[in-house]
């Protein structure tokens, strides 16, 4: 579930933990995505856990985030 969506990040819950995914909101139109996701910002879960995130977990987080954004009709790009 997405719990916060700003111009600079998306905060979401994943497997009962919270993770902040950095990115950049773009102006609508101009054939650009609504939000660019910076996958390299997914390094650890948020407080109070702070558990590091490995590559397979990062991929699952990105899959879940993509599913949630598609459900919201949000155009995005993952970098």
Protein Blocks (a to p, Z undefined) as FASTA:
>chain_A
ZZbdcfkbccddeehiacddddddddeejhiafbdcdfklmmbccdfklpacdfklmmmm
mmmmmmmmmmnopacddZZ
